[in-house]
Amino acid sequence: MSTPDSTVSDDLYVLLEVERTASEAEIKASYRKLALKFHPDRNRGVPGAAEHFKKLATAYAVLSDPNQRRFYDLSCKDGSGGSVAGLHGMQPIDVNEMNGFGRMLGALCSKIGIPLPTQISQNVLMAARDLQTGMGGTNVKDLPVGMEMSGKVDKQEGHFFRIAITDRMVESGFVMTCRSIAKNKFKLILFDKDGSVRSVQESDTRAKHTSADMFLTRLELMDTDDMFKCLSEQEQTLPEVFHRLKTLERIQTPALDAGTHLFCVYGDNWFSALHYVIQCLPIEPDTVESIQHVEQDLLRTKLELDAYQAEFTAAQKAFEAAVAKADGLDKRTKGLMATRRAAYDDFLSVAALPYKDMNRKPGAQDEAAGTFASIWNRFSVQAAPPPGACKRDDAWSNTVIRYGQTGSGKTHTMTGFLTDMGRDLMALSSSIEMTAVELVGSKCVDLLHDRKKVLICESEEDQTIHLVHSASKVATSVPELLALFHEAVSRRATESTQANTVSSRSHLIVFLKLVGAGPPSDGGQMVLLDLAGRYSTTTTNDCTSERKEDQYTNDKQRQQETIETNMSHLALKQCLLAKEQNGHVPYRNSALTRILKNSLWATHKACQAAIVVTASPIPADTEHTLCSLVNARRMVEVNPTVAQSVLEIVETSDARQVKLFKTFSHVEIQAWLGRVSKGALQAYVDNIKPAITGAAMLRLPPARLAQLCNGHTGHAKLLQHAIKDVIAKEQEDKARERDMRRANHAKK
């Protein structure tokens, strides 16, 4: 009866009480001895005997299989033992069982420096046993000491060599070296007398070739393993220097007796055959002393690196923490500085607000801009809806329009207004129907039903507008109402602009209808209109030309969207002005004004509109902000200034015929030049040659105009401005005549 030692290591070689260089016969003999000693039938009642017997059986199952033993040796190379499954759950790969894709993946891993463990094929193992037991059947070559022999072997096949070892070579040792100039992958295998695998040396990649050197000597040497060095580098974040010597250890070489021994060169490529050169060389002890000295220095360096690793890791963590803290303080400082600047700007704006009228200089913008009902800054958390937003009259319809430059926050502002209006509307009715549509040019889609296409149709009976194929959803609370609104906004067409990374490229129209409110509120409707952003470009005097920059920065589709958006803005402005003047409302000019007909220009219900202008605080956008304020004010003026202008209606036959500058002849150009600036350019009249007509004058570049003025720069600029003034006046005359014709037509 034997009691197992509970302190025995989990190393399989220690369990079987054999050396790591033991042959298969030695492993089998030791297992039989220990299995008989610790068999459960002979150790009844002994604690741990059955468990120790299971460990012995597992150890023998692994070490008796050449491939399992080879991978176990690799996975437990540091002598610390390990699980049978091997490091990281990997098992040696049987290449013969892999398909084309698997082979390709394995070849790719090998090429990028990740060596994968592979099995030795059963054909080679069986051939070795046949050769050692005398059954033959496989060619084997005798390899004399010192002679190089080359060959070519197919993938997962082997070439066998017999080498006669003398007593002197056993005493001094020898090395089997094999090289592949083509950098093929291979194994160098030593077999026992019974044909079992005694030792395996994997090929190692060098600068110009791959090689495998199997040292068979009593001298102590050291080696590293590339595969587990690679896995170690992938698992940790330490620099490479800490991984380079991680697998450095002393290697144990098998002790050979004098006689003939069997070696094999095994082709381990994934696709191609192996080209190799093999040689057996004796070792003189004096020649390896320098190698041993270097390896001892490497071992000391490894121990020094292991001791320094903890210190380096602590310093690295401290450095990373310091960098992270510095970055955080930098971001915090920049944010506080920006907030401080904004606070100072707002302080100055609020402080100067009571004295605005006192210090404001009268100008042309005052008459046009007028005053607004309410003004909110960017710190306003909650803004009340416009006056009269929620009326209680029968069949009422109110419209709130968001208007402003792109990137100024129209969609964001609508969310706050909807929250306040939702409370007021819920006070009138228990439920609200929401319909949300998007308008891109003339295309209309339903945002609450997966962007389904919607048709804008006008009834022949009462001329009301119907949105065909659109459907509404019902909300019974303010949170449900906001959820529906955010659902619609999330499906809206957006695109990056210079002002905003996510900017609306379409009009959003939201219809809110009271359901079951009872009189007088039943049938009431609230319309929220979020206009597409006005695109910031070169601005003319009337603040409406906004396409020049699009021609250089956007594609044709984007330019067409800009044109359609500006046209819809213009159509809405014209309709609002016509409504204030009690004139004909041209709502058919755009799809936007047609959709709003029932809300803004219906005759059977009380309609009211309010415009909310969003202004950008950026100084570079001041001019565009002014344009937005002026245009918005003109839309809602009670007595628009445009209605005060007196237009004289003249019959077309009596209208003054204006001759255009481009039709001027040579003589007329000379006469005109003499009249410019009260004769300031009279001296250059003779420079106008017969070929220079009005059309030719318009095509002359500034340098040619300077030549006409005898190189006088000031007079050349004066001439250039005079030509521009003539063209501008002609355009004004054309516009005036066009207005006369329209007025004459309306009178008839």
VENCOR-V616581 format. One record per residue. N is the residue number from 1. PSI is psi as a letter, one per 30 degrees, with the letter a starting at -180 (999 if undefined). Layout:
BEGIN
n:N psi:PSI
n:N psi:PSI
END
This chain:
BEGIN
n:1 psi:k
n:2 psi:k
n:3 psi:k
n:4 psi:k
n:5 psi:j
n:6 psi:f
n:7 psi:g
n:8 psi:k
n:9 psi:l
n:10 psi:f
n:11 psi:k
n:12 psi:e
n:13 psi:e
n:14 psi:e
n:15 psi:e
n:16 psi:f
n:17 psi:h
n:18 psi:l
n:19 psi:l
n:20 psi:f
n:21 psi:g
n:22 psi:k
n:23 psi:l
n:24 psi:e
n:25 psi:e
n:26 psi:e
n:27 psi:e
n:28 psi:e
n:29 psi:e
n:30 psi:e
n:31 psi:e
n:32 psi:e
n:33 psi:e
n:34 psi:e
n:35 psi:e
n:36 psi:e
n:37 psi:e
n:38 psi:g
n:39 psi:k
n:40 psi:e
n:41 psi:f
n:42 psi:f
n:43 psi:h
n:44 psi:k
n:45 psi:f
n:46 psi:j
n:47 psi:k
n:48 psi:f
n:49 psi:e
n:50 psi:e
n:51 psi:e
n:52 psi:e
n:53 psi:e
n:54 psi:e
n:55 psi:e
n:56 psi:e
n:57 psi:e
n:58 psi:e
n:59 psi:e
n:60 psi:e
n:61 psi:e
n:62 psi:e
n:63 psi:f
n:64 psi:f
n:65 psi:k
n:66 psi:e
n:67 psi:e
n:68 psi:e
n:69 psi:e
n:70 psi:e
n:71 psi:e
n:72 psi:e
n:73 psi:e
n:74 psi:e
n:75 psi:f
n:76 psi:h
n:77 psi:f
n:78 psi:g
n:79 psi:g
n:80 psi:g
n:81 psi:a
n:82 psi:l
n:83 psi:l
n:84 psi:e
n:85 psi:f
n:86 psi:l
n:87 psi:k
n:88 psi:g
n:89 psi:g
n:90 psi:k
n:91 psi:l
n:92 psi:k
n:93 psi:k
n:94 psi:j
n:95 psi:e
n:96 psi:f
n:97 psi:f
n:98 psi:k
n:99 psi:a
n:100 psi:e
n:101 psi:e
n:102 psi:e
n:103 psi:e
n:104 psi:e
n:105 psi:e
n:106 psi:e
n:107 psi:e
n:108 psi:e
n:109 psi:e
n:110 psi:e
n:111 psi:e
n:112 psi:g
n:113 psi:g
n:114 psi:j
n:115 psi:k
n:116 psi:k
n:117 psi:k
n:118 psi:l
n:119 psi:l
n:120 psi:k
n:121 psi:k
n:122 psi:f
n:123 psi:e
n:124 psi:e
n:125 psi:e
n:126 psi:e
n:127 psi:e
n:128 psi:e
n:129 psi:e
n:130 psi:e
n:131 psi:e
n:132 psi:f
n:133 psi:g
n:134 psi:g
n:135 psi:f
n:136 psi:a
n:137 psi:f
n:138 psi:k
n:139 psi:k
n:140 psi:k
n:141 psi:k
n:142 psi:k
n:143 psi:j
n:144 psi:l
n:145 psi:k
n:146 psi:f
n:147 psi:k
n:148 psi:k
n:149 psi:k
n:150 psi:l
n:151 psi:l
n:152 psi:k
n:153 psi:k
n:154 psi:l
n:155 psi:k
n:156 psi:g
n:157 psi:l
n:158 psi:l
n:159 psi:k
n:160 psi:k
n:161 psi:k
n:162 psi:k
n:163 psi:k
n:164 psi:j
n:165 psi:k
n:166 psi:l
n:167 psi:e
n:168 psi:e
n:169 psi:e
n:170 psi:e
n:171 psi:e
n:172 psi:f
n:173 psi:l
n:174 psi:l
n:175 psi:k
n:176 psi:j
n:177 psi:k
n:178 psi:k
n:179 psi:l
n:180 psi:j
n:181 psi:f
n:182 psi:g
n:183 psi:h
n:184 psi:l
n:185 psi:k
n:186 psi:l
n:187 psi:k
n:188 psi:j
n:189 psi:k
n:190 psi:k
n:191 psi:l
n:192 psi:l
n:193 psi:f
n:194 psi:g
n:195 psi:g
n:196 psi:l
n:197 psi:k
n:198 psi:e
n:199 psi:k
n:200 psi:k
n:201 psi:j
n:202 psi:l
n:203 psi:k
n:204 psi:k
n:205 psi:k
n:206 psi:a
n:207 psi:e
n:208 psi:f
n:209 psi:l
n:210 psi:k
n:211 psi:l
n:212 psi:k
n:213 psi:j
n:214 psi:j
n:215 psi:k
n:216 psi:i
n:217 psi:l
n:218 psi:f
n:219 psi:k
n:220 psi:k
n:221 psi:l
n:222 psi:l
n:223 psi:l
n:224 psi:l
n:225 psi:k
n:226 psi:e
n:227 psi:e
n:228 psi:f
n:229 psi:e
n:230 psi:e
n:231 psi:e
n:232 psi:e
n:233 psi:e
n:234 psi:f
n:235 psi:f
n:236 psi:l
n:237 psi:g
n:238 psi:l
n:239 psi:l
n:240 psi:f
n:241 psi:f
n:242 psi:f
n:243 psi:f
n:244 psi:e
n:245 psi:g
n:246 psi:e
n:247 psi:g
n:248 psi:k
n:249 psi:l
n:250 psi:k
n:251 psi:k
n:252 psi:k
n:253 psi:k
n:254 psi:k
n:255 psi:k
n:256 psi:k
n:257 psi:l
n:258 psi:k
n:259 psi:a
n:260 psi:k
n:261 psi:l
n:262 psi:k
n:263 psi:l
n:264 psi:k
n:265 psi:j
n:266 psi:k
n:267 psi:j
n:268 psi:g
n:269 psi:l
n:270 psi:e
n:271 psi:e
n:272 psi:l
n:273 psi:l
n:274 psi:k
n:275 psi:k
n:276 psi:l
n:277 psi:k
n:278 psi:k
n:279 psi:k
n:280 psi:k
n:281 psi:k
n:282 psi:l
n:283 psi:k
n:284 psi:k
n:285 psi:e
n:286 psi:f
n:287 psi:f
n:288 psi:g
n:289 psi:e
n:290 psi:e
n:291 psi:e
n:292 psi:e
n:293 psi:e
n:294 psi:e
n:295 psi:e
n:296 psi:e
n:297 psi:e
n:298 psi:e
n:299 psi:e
n:300 psi:e
n:301 psi:e
n:302 psi:e
n:303 psi:e
n:304 psi:e
n:305 psi:e
n:306 psi:e
n:307 psi:e
n:308 psi:f
n:309 psi:e
n:310 psi:e
n:311 psi:e
n:312 psi:e
n:313 psi:e
n:314 psi:e
n:315 psi:e
n:316 psi:e
n:317 psi:e
n:318 psi:e
n:319 psi:e
n:320 psi:e
n:321 psi:e
n:322 psi:e
n:323 psi:e
n:324 psi:e
n:325 psi:e
n:326 psi:e
n:327 psi:e
n:328 psi:e
n:329 psi:e
n:330 psi:e
n:331 psi:e
n:332 psi:e
n:333 psi:e
n:334 psi:e
n:335 psi:e
n:336 psi:e
n:337 psi:e
n:338 psi:e
n:339 psi:e
n:340 psi:e
n:341 psi:e
n:342 psi:e
n:343 psi:e
n:344 psi:e
n:345 psi:e
n:346 psi:e
n:347 psi:e
n:348 psi:e
n:349 psi:e
n:350 psi:e
n:351 psi:e
n:352 psi:f
n:353 psi:e
n:354 psi:f
n:355 psi:g
n:356 psi:e
n:357 psi:e
n:358 psi:e
n:359 psi:f
n:360 psi:k
n:361 psi:k
n:362 psi:k
n:363 psi:a
n:364 psi:f
n:365 psi:f
n:366 psi:e
n:367 psi:e
n:368 psi:e
n:369 psi:e
n:370 psi:a
n:371 psi:l
n:372 psi:l
n:373 psi:e
n:374 psi:l
n:375 psi:k
n:376 psi:k
n:377 psi:a
n:378 psi:f
n:379 psi:g
n:380 psi:j
n:381 psi:e
n:382 psi:k
n:383 psi:k
n:384 psi:k
n:385 psi:l
n:386 psi:l
n:387 psi:k
n:388 psi:g
n:389 psi:e
n:390 psi:i
n:391 psi:l
n:392 psi:g
n:393 psi:l
n:394 psi:k
n:395 psi:h
n:396 psi:l
n:397 psi:j
n:398 psi:k
n:399 psi:k
n:400 psi:k
n:401 psi:k
n:402 psi:k
n:403 psi:k
n:404 psi:l
n:405 psi:l
n:406 psi:k
n:407 psi:g
n:408 psi:f
n:409 psi:h
n:410 psi:e
n:411 psi:e
n:412 psi:e
n:413 psi:e
n:414 psi:e
n:415 psi:e
n:416 psi:e
n:417 psi:e
n:418 psi:e
n:419 psi:e
n:420 psi:e
n:421 psi:e
n:422 psi:e
n:423 psi:e
n:424 psi:e
n:425 psi:e
n:426 psi:f
n:427 psi:f
n:428 psi:f
n:429 psi:l
n:430 psi:f
n:431 psi:l
n:432 psi:k
n:433 psi:k
n:434 psi:k
n:435 psi:k
n:436 psi:k
n:437 psi:l
n:438 psi:k
n:439 psi:j
n:440 psi:j
n:441 psi:c
n:442 psi:g
n:443 psi:k
n:444 psi:k
n:445 psi:l
n:446 psi:j
n:447 psi:f
n:448 psi:f
n:449 psi:h
n:450 psi:h
n:451 psi:h
n:452 psi:k
n:453 psi:k
n:454 psi:k
n:455 psi:k
n:456 psi:j
n:457 psi:k
n:458 psi:k
n:459 psi:k
n:460 psi:f
n:461 psi:e
n:462 psi:g
n:463 psi:g
n:464 psi:l
n:465 psi:k
n:466 psi:k
n:467 psi:j
n:468 psi:k
n:469 psi:g
n:470 psi:l
n:471 psi:l
n:472 psi:l
n:473 psi:k
n:474 psi:k
n:475 psi:k
n:476 psi:g
n:477 psi:l
n:478 psi:e
n:479 psi:e
n:480 psi:e
n:481 psi:e
n:482 psi:e
n:483 psi:e
n:484 psi:e
n:485 psi:e
n:486 psi:e
n:487 psi:e
n:488 psi:e
n:489 psi:e
n:490 psi:f
n:491 psi:g
n:492 psi:k
n:493 psi:k
n:494 psi:l
n:495 psi:l
n:496 psi:k
n:497 psi:l
n:498 psi:f
n:499 psi:f
n:500 psi:k
n:501 psi:f
n:502 psi:j
n:503 psi:k
n:504 psi:k
n:505 psi:g
n:506 psi:l
n:507 psi:k
n:508 psi:k
n:509 psi:k
n:510 psi:k
n:511 psi:k
n:512 psi:j
n:513 psi:k
n:514 psi:k
n:515 psi:k
n:516 psi:g
n:517 psi:f
n:518 psi:l
n:519 psi:k
n:520 psi:g
n:521 psi:f
n:522 psi:k
n:523 psi:f
n:524 psi:l
n:525 psi:k
n:526 psi:k
n:527 psi:k
n:528 psi:k
n:529 psi:j
n:530 psi:j
n:531 psi:k
n:532 psi:k
n:533 psi:k
n:534 psi:k
n:535 psi:k
n:536 psi:j
n:537 psi:a
n:538 psi:k
n:539 psi:k
n:540 psi:a
n:541 psi:e
n:542 psi:g
n:543 psi:g
n:544 psi:f
n:545 psi:j
n:546 psi:h
n:547 psi:f
n:548 psi:e
n:549 psi:e
n:550 psi:f
n:551 psi:f
n:552 psi:f
n:553 psi:f
n:554 psi:l
n:555 psi:l
n:556 psi:e
n:557 psi:e
n:558 psi:e
n:559 psi:e
n:560 psi:e
n:561 psi:e
n:562 psi:e
n:563 psi:e
n:564 psi:e
n:565 psi:e
n:566 psi:e
n:567 psi:e
n:568 psi:e
n:569 psi:e
n:570 psi:e
n:571 psi:e
n:572 psi:e
n:573 psi:e
n:574 psi:e
n:575 psi:e
n:576 psi:e
n:577 psi:e
n:578 psi:e
n:579 psi:e
n:580 psi:f
n:581 psi:g
n:582 psi:h
n:583 psi:a
n:584 psi:k
n:585 psi:j
n:586 psi:i
n:587 psi:f
n:588 psi:g
n:589 psi:f
n:590 psi:l
n:591 psi:e
n:592 psi:e
n:593 psi:f
n:594 psi:e
n:595 psi:e
n:596 psi:g
n:597 psi:e
n:598 psi:f
n:599 psi:e
n:600 psi:e
n:601 psi:g
n:602 psi:k
n:603 psi:f
n:604 psi:g
n:605 psi:l
n:606 psi:k
n:607 psi:k
n:608 psi:k
n:609 psi:k
n:610 psi:k
n:611 psi:k
n:612 psi:j
n:613 psi:k
n:614 psi:k
n:615 psi:k
n:616 psi:k
n:617 psi:f
n:618 psi:k
n:619 psi:e
n:620 psi:f
n:621 psi:g
n:622 psi:e
n:623 psi:e
n:624 psi:e
n:625 psi:e
n:626 psi:e
n:627 psi:e
n:628 psi:e
n:629 psi:e
n:630 psi:e
n:631 psi:e
n:632 psi:e
n:633 psi:e
n:634 psi:e
n:635 psi:e
n:636 psi:g
n:637 psi:k
n:638 psi:e
n:639 psi:i
n:640 psi:k
n:641 psi:f
n:642 psi:f
n:643 psi:f
n:644 psi:f
n:645 psi:k
n:646 psi:k
n:647 psi:k
n:648 psi:k
n:649 psi:k
n:650 psi:k
n:651 psi:k
n:652 psi:e
n:653 psi:f
n:654 psi:g
n:655 psi:k
n:656 psi:k
n:657 psi:j
n:658 psi:k
n:659 psi:k
n:660 psi:l
n:661 psi:e
n:662 psi:f
n:663 psi:g
n:664 psi:k
n:665 psi:l
n:666 psi:e
n:667 psi:e
n:668 psi:e
n:669 psi:e
n:670 psi:e
n:671 psi:e
n:672 psi:e
n:673 psi:e
n:674 psi:f
n:675 psi:f
n:676 psi:k
n:677 psi:h
n:678 psi:h
n:679 psi:g
n:680 psi:f
n:681 psi:g
n:682 psi:e
n:683 psi:f
n:684 psi:g
n:685 psi:e
n:686 psi:f
n:687 psi:f
n:688 psi:j
n:689 psi:l
n:690 psi:f
n:691 psi:f
n:692 psi:j
n:693 psi:a
n:694 psi:e
n:695 psi:e
n:696 psi:e
n:697 psi:e
n:698 psi:f
n:699 psi:f
n:700 psi:k
n:701 psi:l
n:702 psi:e
n:703 psi:e
n:704 psi:e
n:705 psi:e
n:706 psi:e
n:707 psi:e
n:708 psi:f
n:709 psi:g
n:710 psi:h
n:711 psi:g
n:712 psi:j
n:713 psi:e
n:714 psi:e
n:715 psi:e
n:716 psi:e
n:717 psi:e
n:718 psi:e
n:719 psi:e
n:720 psi:e
n:721 psi:e
n:722 psi:e
n:723 psi:e
n:724 psi:e
n:725 psi:e
n:726 psi:e
n:727 psi:e
n:728 psi:e
n:729 psi:e
n:730 psi:e
n:731 psi:e
n:732 psi:e
n:733 psi:e
n:734 psi:e
n:735 psi:e
n:736 psi:e
n:737 psi:e
n:738 psi:e
n:739 psi:e
n:740 psi:e
n:741 psi:e
n:742 psi:e
n:743 psi:e
n:744 psi:e
n:745 psi:e
n:746 psi:e
n:747 psi:e
n:748 psi:999
END
